[in-house]
Amino acid sequence: MLNLRATARASARIRQLATLDISGPQLAPLLLQELHALLPFEVGIYAHTAADGSYHYFVDEQHAARQLTPQSVDPLYVVLENEVMRSAEESIYCEFGPTPMAEAMHVPRSEFLKHPFYTEALRPAGGDDSARFLPRSRNGQPVGRMLLGRDSSKHHGQIINRADLQAMTRVQHWIAHALEPRTAVPTLEYDNRETALLVVGGDLRLQHLSPNAERLISLAFGSRWRHHGVLPGDLLQMLRSLQQINHPEHLARPPVLDKISPWGRFSFRTHILNATPENVSEHISTNTRVHAYGITVTHEIPMALRLIEAVRNCALSQRQSEICYWLARGWSHREIAEHCGISINTAIYHSRQIYAGFNVSNRKELVESLLSQSAVRY
């Protein structure tokens, strides 16, 4: 049974997320966190195809008994899913709002439980039931796909039905509005969060790929690159450019690639392993074979996301959470008052309460305090 107070708070948080100055799939992790209060589930997935055609997904499995298998979210598994479930193409014309999995089945549940889609994808992840949701923009086009999976044995054997989805249905348009990519704010600040390293041989084959580097490349280019066994084409082109740097006809370009995906901004910088200022010219001469390259990946995310996560984890009222975020974003008391529909005096009062609660005296110190405790999960 849902906790009505938690449900109301999560619904309010979803509406707040839809009013921020950032939008798009980067808000999916925060939205899935809130949806746990509207529909208990073990594994949440948000899949999205970017403008360049690359496939991305985010998995929230903090409540799952077992870690999700790669097959469960791989787009190649759609073939099996379509044998027992309504296809994505059909769903566009049939599903308008959160839909129980039982309503999207082509086959009886008894047959579904014997099918490879269940035995090889869902069951290893610890789930046998789910709700599906295609968030839609105002023109009716899907902006991704959500799948909320759960183990019915943990919910008294009850299969998800329409009544279970009412709370989620009431905020479906807010979810879609938050996930729909809009024009980026020109002054959007990025924050350097993490780096990783991968090693590529002189034959451009992967020699070493740490789990973190693999994760970052998948966030930047989508997950399907791993099935081809080679690096994404843009990275291979950057390495080939470095190989040809001493050729007379080569148009010299720094071995750097910048990539922006729904999960942030990525910078790939290539260097020759074991090269020093003294011997680098020998390493890249036209008649010397480079033994290995290193590629450093730097991942940056909008600072606004870190602020959202930090404010969410603070013991603030809904009103103060909203005002705290806009204070940290640099809004004036007048702008906050107009946005929140309150008086300037009320905005000032809440601001003073927030400063006192964080033991800070100005916006700069408030931002530093918030960023010191944020932990956006990707």
N, C-alpha and C positions, 0 to 999 in steps of 0.2 A: 504494500500500500504506500502511496506517495506521501511524503511529508509536505503538507500544504504550505508551510512557511518556507521550506527550502525550494519548493516549486515556484512560489511567487518571487523569491529572490533571484532564482536562475532566470526566470522569464524577464525580469527587469534588467538583469545583466545582459541578456541577449539583445534587448532593445537598445541598451546603452552602446554595446559594441557596434551596432548598426549606425550609430550617429557619429562615429569617430572620423578623424581626418585621414584615416587609412582604411583600405578595404581590400577585398580579394581573398584568395586561398590562404594567405598568410594568417588570417584570423581563424582558420579551421581548427587548430589545436585548442584555442580558447573556447570556441563554440561547442566543441565536443565535450569539453570539461563540464560546461553548464548543462548539456543535454542529459547527463547522468541523473540529474534531479528530476527531469521530466519523463524519462523512460529508463528504468534500470537496465543496464546492459553490460556485457563484459568486454567487448571489443568494438571500437568504432573506427570506421574507415571513411576518409574523404578522398575521392579520386577526381582528378581534374586534368583536362587536356589544355595545354597552354596555347597561346596564339601561334607559336612556331611549330605546333603539332606534337611537341614532346609530352609524354605522359608522366604525371606526378601523382603521388598519393601520400597521405599522412595517416598513420595508424596510432590510435589511442588504445592501448591494451593494458593500462595500469590495473584493471580489475580482473584480467584474464588469469585463469589457472595455469595456462601454458602459453609460451610465446608463439605468436602468429607465424605460420609457415610462409615462406616467400610465395609458394604457389597460390595461396589464398588471395593475394592481392595482385598477382601478375596478370597483365592484360591478356596473355596467351590462354589463361584459364577460362576466359569468357566463353570459349567454344563449348566446354563442358557445362558451364552454367546455363547456356542457352538451350541445352537439351532438356532441362527440367524446369527452367524458369523463363519468365517473359524476358525477351531480349531488350537491350538498351534502346534499340530503335522503336520497338513496340511500346516501351515504357513512356516514351516521349508523348505518345498519343493517348495513353491509357491512365497514367499515374499523375494525378494533380494533388500533391500533398503526401504526407507520410503514409505508407502502405504496408500492411502486414505481409510477411513473406508468403503466408498461406494463400493469400489472394493472387499472388503472382506465379503460382506453381502451374505447370502444364500437366503434372502427373499427381496421382494420389500420394499422400505423405508416406505411406508404407513403401511405395516404390522409390520415392525421393531418398529415404534413409538407406537404400541399397545402392544408390547411384554413386559413381566416382567423385562427382562434385561434392557430395557430402562426406564420403569416406576418406577422400584424399585432401580435401581443402578445409571444409568446415569442422569436421570432427577432430582433426589434429589440433585445431585452434581452440577446442573446447566448447563449440557451439552447435546447436541444431535448430535454431530459430533466429529470426531477424526481422527488422523493419527496414524498408527501403525508402529513399527520399531523393527526388530530383529538385533541388532548389532552382527556382526559375526567376529570370529577370522580369522586368515589367512588360517586355514584349513576348513573354511566354517561353523564351529559350532557356534550356537548362544551363546552369553555371557550375556543373559538376554533379557528382553523385555521392550520396551518403549511404552507408550500410551500417546498421547498428545490430550487432550479433550478440546472442546470449545463449546460455545453457539452460534449457527449460527445467532441468532437474533442480536448479538452484532457485527456481521461482514456482515451486509447488506443482511442477508439471504443466503450468499454464502456458499456452501458446499466445503470442501477441495478437491482440484483436484491435478493432477500430477504437473501442473505448479506451484502451491503454494509450492511444496516440493523440487523444484530445488535447492534452496540454502542449504537446509539440506542434499540433496543427494550428493552435492559436498564435504561435510565433513564427510560423513557417515563412511568412513574407519578410519578417525581420532578419531571419537567417539568410534568406536569399539576397537581401539588400546588402548585408555585411559581406557576403562572399563574392558579390558581383564586382569585378575589377573596375575601378573608375580612374579618371585622370589623376596621375600621381601629383602630389603636392611638390612644387618646384624646390622648396626649401627643405624637403624631407631629409632628416639627418640619419646617417647610418652609424652603427657602432660596431667596432671590430670585436668579434666574439671568439673565433677559433681558427686554427690553422691545422693543416695535415700535409703529409708528404707521401708521394708515390714514386716508385723507381721504374724506369722504362729502359730496356736494353737498346743497344745500338741498332737492332733490327726492328725497333719500335714495338716490341712485345713487352707486355707487363712482366716485371720481375718481382715487384713487391707492392702490395696494396693493403694498407692497414684498414681495419674495419671502419675507422672514422673517415679515412680518405674515400673509401667506397661509398659511404653514406653521403658525403658532401657532393661527390660527382653525380650521384643519383638525384640529389636535390636540385642540382644545377641543370642536368641534361635529361632527367627522367630515368626510370629503372631499367628500361629494356636494353640499354647498351651492354649489360652484363651477359645477355644471351648470345651476343655475337662474338664474345671472346676478345674483342679489341676495344681500344679507347674510342670515345666519341670522335666523329670526323673532325670537328674543330680543333681538338687537341692534337690529333695526328697531323693536321695541316700546320699547326704551330711548330711541331717537332721537325717536320720536313723543311720548313722555312729556316730553322736553325741549322739544319744539315747543309743547306745551300748558301749560307751567309757569305762565304768567300767566293762564290761564283760571280764572275763579272756581270752577268746578266741579271743577277738577283737584286730585287728591290728590297734593300735592307729595312727590316722592321724589328723593333724590340720583341723578344720572345715572351710576349704578355698577351693574355686573352681575358677580357672582361665579359662576364655573362650575368644577366639579370633574369631570375626565374621567380615564380610565385613565392619562393622560400627565402628570398633575399638577394644580395649581390655577391658575386663570386669573382675572385681574381686568380688566374692561373699563371704562374711565373716559372719558366723553364730555365734550368742551369745544367751545365755539364759536370757530372760528378768527378771529383779528384782534380778538377781544373783550378789553377791558381793564376794570379795576375802575370806570373812569369811564363807559364806554359800554355795559357789558354789559346794562343794563336796556333800552337802545334795541334791542339786537340780538335780544332775546327778547320784545319787545313784541308784542301781538296783531296789530298791523298792519304789522309789518316782516318781510320775508322773509330768513331766514338764508341766506347764500351757501354756506357750507361748515362742516362739523363735522370735528373730529379725534377719533379714538378711539385711546387709548393702551392697548395690551395688555401686561400684566405676567404673566409665566409663572414659577411657582414649582414646584419639585419637592421631594419628601421628601429631607431631608439624608441619610437613610440610603442612598439610591441613590448619592449622590456618594461616600459613604464606601466602599460596596461596590466602586465602580469604581476608587477610589484604591488600596484594598487589593489588588485584583486585579492592578494594574500594578506592585506592589512585589515585590522579590525575596525573598519569604518562603516558608517551607515551608507545606504545606497546613494543618498544625496551627497554626502561628503566624499564618497569614492569618485563620483563624477566631477565634483569641483576640484578634488586633488589632482586628477588627471589633467584638467585644463590649466590649472595653476602651473603644473610641471611643464606643460606645453607652451607656457609663456603668454597665455591669454590675460587680458586685463580684467579687473573686477566688472567693468561695464559689459564686456563681451561675454563673460561667464553668466552674468545676471540675465542678459538677453537670451542666451542660448538655453538656460535652465528655467526661464520663466519666473525668476525671483527678483527681488529688489537688490540694488547695489549694496545696501546696508546688510542684507542677509548674506550676500556673497562675501562681504568683508568679514562678517561674524564667523562664517564657516572657515574662511581662510585662516583666521587667527587660531581657531580651534585646531585646525590641521597642523599649523606650525608648532603649536604647543605640544600636540601629541607626538610629533616627530622630534621635538626638542631642537628645532631649527628656527632661524630668524628671517630667512629670505628664500626666494625661489631656487637659487643656485644650490643652496644647502639641501633643500627639499629634494631636488633631482638627484644629488649625490647620494642622499640617504636611500632613495628608492632604488637607484641602479645598483647599489651595493648588495641588495637582497633579491634582485630579480633573477629568474631562472627560466627563460623561455625554452620549451622542450620541442626539439625537432628530431 
